[in-house]
Amino acid sequence: MVTFSVRCMRHTWLGTVAFLWALLTALPVSGSVILAQVASGIDSPTDIQSARDGSGRLFFVQQAGRIMVWKNDGEPPAEFLNISSLVLAGGERGLLGLAFHPDYRNNGFFYVNYTRRPDGATVVARYSRSANNPDVADPQSAAVLLTVEQPYANHNGGAVRFGPDGYLYIGTGDGGSSNDPQNHAQDLTNLLGKMLRIDVNARTGPLPYGIPPANPFAGSPQPGVRAEIWAYGLRNPWRFSFDRVTGDLFIGDVGQNSREEIDFVRAGGAGGMNFGWRVMEGAQCTNLPGDPPCNDPRFTFTSPIVDYDHGQGCSVTGGYLYRGRAVPELMRTSSPEQGQLFKGIYVFGDLCSGTIWQIGATAGGGVSKSVLLDSDLYITTFGEDENGEIYVADGAASKIYRLASTMPDDFQPPGNPATFDGARMRLPVVNVGSQKFNAALKLSSLESSPTGYGFKLETAELTSASSAAASTFDPATGKVRIPSIDLTQNGIGQDRAINVEMTLVAGSDPMMFSLDSGFTITTNAHYSFDTSRLTLPAVKVGEQKFYAALKLIQLETSPTGLGFQLENAELVTVSSDTAATFDPETGHVILPYVILEQNDTTQSIVRAEMELVKGSDPLLFTLISYAPTAP
């Protein structure tokens, strides 16, 4: 995984949203937020996912074992995958979860969670899209990663999600029945009632997956403890999600007879937390026979940030923190207050009551919960598209809705936004007194900057354009304020930075601006070779990082007969755990992970080494060696 990193704040990409109202049927509800129907005929929907590959598609998971792809093109959803012959469905069993690999656009891998025929055991398996049609999966490509025996028919969890660390998280229920009779959720030798974390890009011993070395119970001296466990004490986590901006984790955990709860883990947490079940149900003690008292000092439980009683519903369905722009009522663009748990509005609902709630963080670590919508939906799942818009499924009516708004037509969300692609910033509208300019700036290193970076002005032209998100420059103070920047990579929106500030470096010519506040985003940019050009999004050269593009050439002095000529190199803020490195003193280049492509299809992955040809101008690199490496 590759990340842009310019230090400080992190905010979301709020991509362009166009309402195709001719294709939508609005379901009236109180207030200005509405539900707009986008699809029907989706029987027993259990999950809604986006591949986040730039295609704009959504994938609807059906309990019986089918995944449907919806392209938002006026056509009904079409079948993407059908594994119903493998799935034991009914009640709380079925095809329950879907997750796309972070590099799905290139490798075509996705992961499903289902209960298998005939015994109902949980299976997590990897599949691949068809080599001939991106809208169809290959049903013969299955590779089973994990199987968990289920003692009862209920409480199967089922959600699978990739976290910001690139690992696959798997939510498992406690095994079912009532009150967790085997106390699985508190048993660290059992995978039930847990949040698991595995590395799908590696292997540990005979396992078909890797154990992340930082997993809290990896290497535990206690016999039988499962290293896959990241957190425990869950009853039936029905839908969890990571905030696409911060990486914060929200879990909807279904209660027994009294309380439903939303659990929260701040991004970067080391794991190992105990959410309390079956000692706790929500924020209250269960006092079940044989359990320790809730105030036992030997135990530390992580309390939910929200819980509610069964007068408000009966089964929580976890949702998403809103990162779209089509529902202004859910947009928060101010900086978080001191001590806030998270920034923005988290949306979730209840299966039985149909209520959709919103919660926001308050100062001092608290949260406020209020009703967003009173609906008559049988809410089985929520989903999020590439633009951060939220969808909700009605399992009873077999329909999918999107959260929308009846905000007056004269409301204009930020338009004509500023953009940054890792190397250049483009500001369509900069207000300088009564004049407006279109400006382009190039990223540069700047030691005097608080972030270590600055931007050098490349072009500035008068413009008549307007923008609700215009930047401002005050010549008297030298201050530049940019209210929002859409961060992109390879033309795909990744994130959004808000309230970025820069300061003019006095006397600079061309004008240089010190970057006073920074931002971080994650992208699927990768190191690739397409038979003629080598593209390196991040090459470490000492403390700096560069984007580089090199052209393949014949080179007689090379051991392989091949070399690469540098075509372009620009300072960037992209970093990666598989970044290339260049040592100027020795001229040695190491490329640990290069994807070989042809016609946009991955052929293989290699590790390569090159060496600078001394005195070459433009720079030439001898290709010393290359060999296949594990994906």
C-alpha positions in Angstrom: 0.0 0.0 0.0 1.2 3.5 -0.8 0.5 6.6 1.1 0.9 10.3 0.6 2.1 11.8 3.8 2.5 15.5 4.6 2.3 15.7 8.3 -0.7 16.8 10.4 -4.5 16.6 9.7 -6.4 14.0 7.7 -9.6 14.5 5.9 -11.7 12.8 3.3 -12.0 13.0 -0.5 -15.6 14.2 -1.2 -15.9 13.2 -4.9 -18.1 14.8 -7.5 -21.8 13.7 -7.0 -24.4 13.9 -9.8 -27.9 12.9 -8.8 -29.6 11.0 -11.6 -33.0 11.8 -10.3 -34.8 10.2 -13.3 -33.4 6.9 -12.0 -34.2 7.5 -8.3 -37.5 7.2 -6.4 -37.5 9.3 -3.2 -39.0 7.8 -0.1 -40.4 10.7 1.9 -39.3 10.9 5.5 -39.2 13.7 8.1 -36.6 16.4 7.9 -34.5 17.4 4.9 -32.6 14.0 4.7 -34.4 11.5 2.5 -33.9 7.9 1.2 -33.6 7.7 -2.6 -34.2 4.2 -4.1 -31.4 3.1 -6.4 -32.1 -0.6 -6.9 -34.8 -3.3 -6.3 -35.0 -7.0 -6.6 -32.0 -7.6 -4.3 -33.3 -10.5 -2.2 -32.1 -10.6 1.5 -29.2 -8.1 1.1 -26.4 -8.6 3.6 -23.7 -6.3 2.4 -23.1 -3.4 0.1 -19.5 -2.7 -1.1 -17.5 -0.6 -3.5 -14.3 -2.0 -5.1 -12.9 1.6 -4.9 -11.2 1.0 -8.3 -12.5 4.1 -10.0 -15.4 2.3 -11.8 -18.1 3.8 -9.6 -19.7 0.3 -9.3 -21.5 -1.0 -6.2 -21.8 -4.7 -5.3 -24.9 -6.0 -3.5 -24.4 -9.2 -1.5 -27.4 -11.6 -1.2 -27.8 -14.0 1.6 -28.5 -17.0 -0.6 -25.1 -16.8 -2.2 -25.1 -14.2 -5.0 -23.3 -10.9 -5.5 -24.8 -8.4 -7.9 -22.9 -5.6 -9.6 -24.7 -2.2 -10.1 -23.1 0.3 -12.4 -25.5 3.2 -11.9 -26.2 3.3 -15.6 -29.9 2.9 -15.7 -29.7 -0.9 -16.0 -30.7 -3.3 -13.2 -27.9 -5.0 -11.2 -26.3 -8.0 -12.9 -24.8 -11.2 -11.5 -21.2 -10.9 -10.5 -20.7 -14.1 -8.6 -23.0 -17.1 -7.7 -21.8 -19.5 -5.1 -25.2 -20.5 -3.8 -24.3 -24.2 -4.2 -21.7 -23.7 -1.4 -23.7 -21.6 0.9 -26.0 -22.8 3.7 -28.5 -19.9 3.9 -31.4 -19.1 6.1 -32.0 -17.4 9.5 -28.6 -15.8 10.3 -26.7 -18.0 7.9 -25.7 -17.3 4.3 -23.3 -15.2 2.3 -22.6 -12.5 4.8 -19.6 -10.3 3.8 -17.5 -9.0 1.0 -14.2 -7.1 0.9 -12.1 -6.0 -2.1 -8.4 -6.1 -1.9 -6.8 -2.6 -1.6 -5.1 -3.3 -4.9 -8.2 -4.8 -6.5 -7.8 -2.6 -9.6 -4.6 -4.5 -10.4 -4.8 -7.9 -8.8 -8.6 -8.6 -9.1 -8.8 -10.2 -5.6 -11.8 -10.1 -3.4 -12.9 -11.9 -0.2 -16.2 -13.4 1.0 -17.5 -14.7 4.3 -20.2 -17.3 4.2 -21.6 -20.3 6.1 -20.9 -23.4 4.2 -23.0 -26.4 3.3 -23.8 -28.7 5.0 -22.5 -27.9 8.5 -22.8 -24.1 8.7 -19.1 -23.5 9.4 -17.8 -20.0 8.6 -15.6 -19.8 5.6 -13.5 -16.9 4.5 -12.3 -17.4 0.9 -10.6 -15.4 -1.8 -11.9 -15.1 -5.4 -10.8 -13.3 -8.5 -12.6 -11.4 -11.2 -12.8 -12.8 -14.6 -9.8 -12.2 -16.9 -12.2 -11.4 -19.8 -15.0 -9.3 -18.1 -14.5 -7.0 -15.1 -18.2 -7.2 -14.3 -18.0 -11.0 -13.7 -16.1 -13.0 -11.2 -14.4 -16.4 -11.8 -16.3 -18.9 -9.6 -13.5 -21.5 -10.1 -10.9 -19.2 -8.5 -11.8 -19.9 -4.9 -9.0 -20.2 -2.4 -10.2 -20.9 1.2 -8.2 -19.0 3.8 -10.0 -19.7 7.0 -12.7 -22.0 8.3 -14.3 -21.6 11.8 -16.6 -24.3 13.1 -20.0 -23.0 14.3 -21.7 -24.8 17.2 -25.1 -23.2 16.6 -27.0 -21.6 13.7 -27.0 -18.0 14.9 -24.4 -15.3 15.7 -22.1 -15.8 12.7 -20.9 -12.2 12.4 -19.8 -12.2 8.8 -18.3 -8.8 7.9 -14.9 -8.6 6.4 -13.1 -5.3 5.9 -9.6 -4.2 5.0 -8.2 -1.8 7.5 -5.9 1.2 6.8 -3.0 -1.0 7.6 -3.8 -3.3 4.6 -4.7 -6.3 6.8 -8.1 -8.1 6.5 -10.3 -7.8 9.6 -12.9 -10.5 10.2 -15.8 -10.1 12.6 -17.0 -13.4 14.2 -20.0 -14.0 16.4 -19.9 -15.9 19.7 -21.2 -19.1 18.1 -24.8 -18.6 18.9 -27.5 -20.1 21.2 -28.2 -17.6 24.0 -25.9 -15.9 26.5 -22.8 -17.6 24.9 -23.1 -20.9 26.8 -19.4 -21.9 26.1 -18.2 -18.4 26.9 -16.4 -18.3 23.5 -16.2 -14.5 23.4 -13.8 -14.4 26.4 -11.8 -17.5 25.4 -8.6 -16.5 23.6 -8.1 -20.1 22.4 -11.2 -19.8 20.3 -11.9 -17.6 17.2 -15.6 -17.0 18.0 -16.8 -13.7 19.5 -13.7 -11.9 18.1 -12.3 -9.4 15.7 -9.6 -11.2 13.8 -6.8 -9.7 11.7 -4.8 -11.5 9.1 -2.4 -10.7 6.3 -3.7 -11.9 3.0 -0.4 -11.0 1.2 1.8 -13.3 3.3 1.9 -16.8 4.8 2.9 -17.8 8.4 4.0 -21.5 8.5 1.4 -23.8 7.0 -1.3 -21.2 7.2 -2.7 -19.8 3.9 -2.4 -16.3 5.3 0.0 -14.4 7.4 -0.2 -13.4 11.1 0.6 -9.7 11.4 3.6 -9.5 13.8 1.9 -6.7 15.8 -1.2 -8.7 16.5 -1.6 -8.4 20.3 -1.6 -12.2 21.0 1.0 -13.2 18.4 3.8 -15.1 20.2 1.7 -15.4 23.4 3.3 -17.8 25.9 -0.1 -19.0 26.9 -0.8 -22.4 25.2 -3.5 -22.4 22.6 -4.0 -18.7 22.3 -4.9 -17.8 18.7 -2.6 -15.3 17.1 -5.3 -14.2 14.6 -7.2 -12.4 17.4 -7.0 -8.6 17.4 -9.9 -7.9 19.8 -12.4 -10.0 21.8 -15.6 -9.9 23.9 -18.0 -9.5 21.0 -21.4 -11.1 20.8 -22.4 -10.7 17.1 -20.7 -7.8 15.3 -23.2 -7.1 12.6 -21.4 -4.7 10.3 -18.3 -2.8 11.2 -16.4 -0.1 9.1 -13.3 1.9 9.0 -13.5 5.7 8.5 -11.9 6.1 5.1 -10.2 9.3 6.3 -8.8 8.6 9.8 -8.9 4.8 9.9 -11.1 4.8 13.1 -13.0 1.6 13.6 -16.8 1.5 14.4 -18.5 -1.8 15.3 -22.2 -2.5 15.7 -22.5 -5.4 18.2 -25.9 -7.0 18.5 -27.1 -7.5 22.1 -28.9 -10.2 23.9 -32.2 -9.1 25.5 -31.4 -5.6 26.8 -28.8 -3.4 25.1 -27.5 -2.8 21.6 -24.1 -1.1 21.2 -21.6 0.8 19.0 -18.0 0.2 19.8 -15.1 2.5 18.8 -11.4 2.0 18.3 -9.2 5.0 17.4 -6.9 4.5 14.4 -3.5 3.1 15.3 -4.8 1.2 18.3 -2.6 -1.8 19.2 -5.6 -4.1 19.6 -6.1 -6.5 22.5 -9.2 -4.7 23.8 -12.0 -6.6 25.4 -15.5 -5.3 24.6 -16.9 -7.2 27.5 -19.4 -9.8 26.3 -20.7 -11.9 28.1 -19.8 -10.1 31.3 -21.2 -6.9 29.9 -24.1 -6.2 27.5 -23.7 -2.7 26.3 -22.8 -0.6 29.3 -24.6 -2.8 31.9 -23.5 -6.0 33.8 -25.2 -9.3 32.8 -24.5 -10.9 36.1 -24.5 -14.3 34.4 -23.6 -17.3 36.7 -19.9 -18.2 36.7 -18.8 -14.8 35.3 -16.5 -12.4 37.2 -18.1 -9.3 38.6 -18.1 -6.3 36.2 -15.8 -4.4 38.6 -13.2 -7.1 38.9 -9.9 -5.3 38.8 -8.3 -8.2 36.9 -10.3 -7.2 33.8 -10.4 -4.0 31.7 -13.4 -3.7 29.4 -13.7 -1.2 26.5 -17.1 0.4 26.9 -19.3 1.3 23.9 -19.5 4.9 22.8 -23.3 4.4 22.4 -25.7 1.8 23.6 -29.5 1.8 23.6 -32.3 -0.3 25.1 -34.9 -2.5 23.4 -37.5 0.2 23.6 -35.7 1.8 20.6 -35.0 -1.3 18.6 -33.9 -4.9 18.9 -30.8 -5.5 16.7 -28.2 -2.9 15.8 -26.9 -2.6 12.2 -23.5 -0.8 12.1 -23.0 1.8 9.5 -20.4 4.4 8.3 -19.0 7.8 9.2 -20.3 10.1 6.4 -17.6 11.3 4.0 -19.8 12.3 1.0 -21.1 15.6 -0.1 -24.6 14.9 -1.3 -26.1 15.3 2.2 -24.9 18.7 3.5 -26.7 18.0 6.8 -24.1 15.3 7.5 -21.0 17.3 6.5 -18.8 18.8 9.1 -15.9 20.8 7.8 -14.7 22.5 11.0 -11.7 21.2 12.9 -12.4 18.8 15.8 -12.6 20.2 19.2 -10.0 19.2 21.8 -10.6 15.8 23.2 -13.1 14.7 20.5 -13.2 11.0 19.7 -13.7 11.5 16.0 -14.7 14.2 13.5 -17.8 13.9 11.4 -21.2 12.1 11.7 -21.5 8.4 12.1 -24.7 6.8 10.7 -26.2 3.5 11.9 -29.6 1.9 12.3 -31.7 -0.9 13.8 -33.0 -3.9 12.0 -36.3 -4.0 13.8 -37.4 -0.4 14.4 -36.1 1.0 11.1 -34.6 3.9 12.9 -31.5 5.5 11.5 -29.4 7.4 14.0 -26.6 9.9 13.7 -23.9 10.4 16.3 -21.3 13.0 16.6 -18.4 13.5 19.0 -18.5 16.2 21.6 -15.7 17.9 23.6 -14.2 15.9 26.4 -14.6 12.5 24.7 -18.4 12.1 24.7 -20.9 11.6 21.8 -24.3 12.9 21.0 -26.9 10.6 19.5 -30.1 11.7 17.6 -32.6 10.3 15.2 -31.7 11.1 11.6 -34.6 9.2 10.0 -37.6 7.3 11.2 -38.2 4.7 8.4 -40.1 1.5 8.0 -37.1 -0.3 6.5 -35.9 -3.7 7.7 -32.3 -2.5 7.9 -30.0 -5.4 7.1 -26.9 -3.5 6.1 -25.3 -0.1 5.2 -22.8 0.5 2.4 -20.5 3.3 1.1 -19.6 4.2 -2.4 -16.4 5.6 -3.8 -17.6 9.1 -3.1 -18.4 8.4 0.5 -22.1 8.4 0.0 -24.0 6.0 2.3 -26.5 3.4 1.2 -29.0 1.3 3.2 -30.7 -2.0 2.4 -34.3 -3.0 3.1 -34.2 -6.7 3.6 -38.0 -7.0 3.6 -38.7 -5.1 0.4 -35.4 -6.2 -1.4 -34.5 -2.6 -2.1 -31.4 -0.5 -1.8 -31.6 3.2 -1.0 -29.1 6.1 -0.8 -29.1 8.8 1.7 -30.0 12.1 -0.1 -31.1 15.6 0.8 -33.9 18.0 0.0 -31.7 21.0 0.7 -32.9 24.0 -1.3 -31.6 24.2 -4.9 -29.7 27.4 -4.2 -27.4 25.5 -1.8 -24.1 24.9 -3.5 -21.6 22.5 -1.9 -18.0 23.3 -2.5 -17.4 23.2 -6.3 -14.4 23.7 -8.6 -12.1 22.3 -5.9 -8.4 22.7 -5.4 -6.5 19.4 -6.2 -3.2 17.9 -5.2 -1.9 14.7 -7.0 1.2 14.2 -4.9 3.4 16.5 -6.9 1.4 19.5 -8.1 -1.3 21.6 -6.5 -3.9 23.3 -8.7 -6.0 26.1 -7.4 -8.8 27.0 -9.9 -9.8 30.1 -8.0 -7.6 32.2 -5.6 -9.2 35.4 -4.4 -6.6 38.2 -4.1 -8.5 41.3 -3.1 -11.1 42.0 -5.8 -9.2 39.8 -8.4 -9.3 36.1 -9.0 -6.5 33.9 -10.3 -6.0 30.3 -11.5 -2.8 29.0 -10.0 -0.6 25.9 -10.3 2.2 25.1 -7.7 4.8 22.4 -7.6 5.8 20.6 -4.4 9.3 21.4 -3.1 11.3 20.6 0.0 11.6 23.6 2.3 13.6 23.3 5.5 12.1 26.4 7.0 8.6 25.1 6.8 6.9 23.5 9.8 6.1 20.5 7.7 9.4 20.4 5.7 7.6 21.2 2.5 6.6 24.1 0.4 5.0 24.9 -3.0 6.7 26.8 -5.8 4.4 28.9 -8.0 4.5 27.7 -11.6 1.7 29.6 -13.2 -0.9 32.2 -12.2 -3.5 33.6 -14.6 -6.5 35.9 -14.1 -9.8 34.0 -14.2 -13.5 34.8 -14.2 -14.4 31.4 -12.7 -16.0 31.2 -9.3 -16.0 28.6 -6.6 -17.7 28.1 -3.2 -14.4 26.7 -2.1 -12.1 29.4 -3.4 -8.7 29.9 -1.8 -7.6 33.3 -0.5 -4.3 35.1 -0.6 -3.6 38.2 1.6 -0.6 40.0 0.1 -0.3 42.1 3.3 0.4 39.0 5.5 1.5 36.6 2.9 -1.1 34.0 4.2 -2.8 31.6 1.8 -5.8 29.7 3.1 -7.2 26.7 1.1 -10.6 25.6 2.5 -10.5 22.2 0.9 -8.2 20.2 -1.5 -9.3 17.1 -3.3 -6.3 14.7 -3.1 -6.0 12.4 -6.1 -3.7 9.7 -7.6 -3.9 8.3 -11.1 -7.0 10.4 -11.6 -8.8 8.7 -8.7 -10.0 10.7 -5.8 -8.5 9.4 -2.6 -9.2 11.9 0.2 -9.8 15.5 1.1 -7.7 18.0 3.1 -9.5 20.8 4.7 -8.3 24.2 6.0 -4.8 24.0 4.6 -2.6 27.0 5.2 0.5 28.3 3.5 2.7 31.4 4.0 4.7 33.3 1.3 8.4 33.1 1.8 9.5 36.7 1.8 11.7 37.7 -1.1 11.2 34.4 -3.0 11.3 34.6 -6.8 9.6 32.6 -8.2 7.2 32.8 -5.3 7.6 30.0 -2.7 4.9 29.2 -0.1 5.7 27.4 3.1 3.2 24.6 3.9 2.1 25.3 7.4 -0.4 22.5 7.8 -0.3 19.1 6.2 -2.4 16.1 5.2 -2.2 12.3 4.7 -4.0 10.1 2.2 -3.9 6.4 1.1 -3.8 5.4 -2.5 -3.5 2.3 -4.7 -0.6 3.6 -6.7 1.9 0.8 -7.4 5.3 0.1 -8.9 4.8 -1.2 -12.4 6.5 -2.1 -15.7 4.3 -2.3 -18.8 6.9 -3.7 -21.2 8.4 -0.3 -22.1 8.3 2.0 -19.1 9.0 1.6 -15.4 6.8 3.7 -13.1 8.0 4.3 -9.5 5.6 6.4 -7.4 8.1 6.6 -4.5 11.8 6.3 -4.6 13.6 7.0 -1.3 16.8 9.1 -1.8 18.0 9.8 1.7 15.1 11.6 3.5 13.4 12.7 0.3 11.0 10.8 -2.0 10.7 11.2 -5.7 8.3 10.0 -8.4 10.3 8.5 -11.3 9.5 7.3 -14.8 12.1 5.3 -16.8 12.2 4.0 -20.3 13.5 0.5 -21.2 16.6 0.5 -23.5 19.1 -2.0 -24.8 22.4 -1.7 -22.8 25.3 -3.9 -23.9 27.3 -3.2 -20.7 24.4 -4.6 -18.6 24.6 -8.2 -17.3 21.0 -8.6 -18.6 21.6 -6.6 -21.8 19.0 -4.1 -20.6 18.9 -0.8 -18.9 16.6 2.1 -18.0 16.9 5.7 -19.0 15.4 8.3 -16.6 12.6 10.3 -18.3 11.1 12.2 -15.4 11.7 12.7 -11.7 9.7 14.9 -9.3 9.7 15.4 -5.6 6.6 13.9 -4.1 5.1 13.1 -0.7 4.3 9.5 -1.5 5.6 6.7 0.7 5.3 3.0 0.8 6.5 0.0 2.8 7.7 -1.4 -0.6 9.3 1.8 -1.8 12.3 1.7 -4.1 15.6 3.0 -2.7 18.5 4.8 -4.4 21.9 5.3 -2.8 23.6 8.2 -4.5 27.0 7.2 -3.1 27.0 3.6 -4.5 24.6 4.2 -7.4 22.7 1.1 -6.3 18.9 0.9 -6.8 16.7 -1.7 -5.1 13.1 -2.3 -6.4 11.5 -4.8 -3.9 8.1 -5.0 -5.5 7.4 -4.3 -9.2 4.2 -5.4 -10.9 4.8 -6.6 -14.5 1.8 -5.6 -16.6 0.5 -6.1 -20.1 -2.8 -4.6 -21.4 -3.4 -3.4 -17.8 -3.3 -7.0 -16.5 -0.9 -8.2 -13.9 1.5 -10.9 -15.3 3.9 -11.4 -12.3 5.7 -9.5 -9.6 9.5 -9.2 -9.4 12.3 -7.9 -7.2 14.8 -6.0 -9.2 18.2 -4.3 -8.8 19.8 -1.6 -10.9 22.9 0.4 -10.8 23.6 4.0 -12.0 25.9 4.3 -15.1 28.5 6.8 -13.8 28.6 10.1 -15.8 25.4 9.3 -17.8 23.3 12.3 -18.8 20.4 11.7 -18.9 20.8 9.2 -16.1 21.1 5.6 -17.2 20.6 2.5 -14.9 22.0 -0.9 -15.6 19.5 -3.7 -14.9 21.5 -6.1 -12.9 18.9 -8.7 -12.0 15.3 -9.4 -11.5 13.5 -12.4 -10.1 9.9 -13.4 -9.1 8.8 -12.5 -5.6 5.8 -13.2 -3.5 2.8 -10.9 -4.0 
